Amino acid sequence: MNKAFPVLGHLAKRQILFAGHGAHIMAYPVADCKYLNVAAFIRDSGN
């Protein structure tokens, strides 16, 4: 979290979801805001 907070600011302290064309990113704090869990979902068109 020491590296995430300077970059994300207050967004690092709550759950956030970014949804875009072909990709989604979800991030949320865990362990009493000591760590930031990030998951990325990417859709491949198969080309």
N, C-alpha and C positions, 0 to 999 in steps of 0.2 A: 504494500500500500504506500510505502514511502516514495516509490517511483511513480505510482499511478496518480496520487493526489495532486502533485504539482502540474501534471499534464491535463487531467480531467477536472480538477477543482471539485466543486460540490457534487458533480455527477458520479464521482467515485464512491460516494456515501449512500447511494440508492440504486435500485435496479433500473437499468436503461435498456432499450431495445432500438436498434437502428435497422430499418427494413429498406432494402433497395432492390433493384432489378437483378435477380439472380443471386443475391447474397443477403444474409441477415446476421447481425452481430448482437449478442445479448451479454450483458455484464452485470454482476451483482456482488456486493460485499459479503464475505463470510467470516466466521470466527471473530465476531464482535468488531467488525470493520478492520481486521488486521490484514486480510488478504482480499484480492479482487479476482473472482472467478469469471472467466471469459469463455464464451462458446460462439463459434462461427459456423453457419450453415450455408453452404455454397451449392447452387444448382448448376450442373454441367449439362449443356445442351446435347452432348454426345457427338459433336462434330469433330 
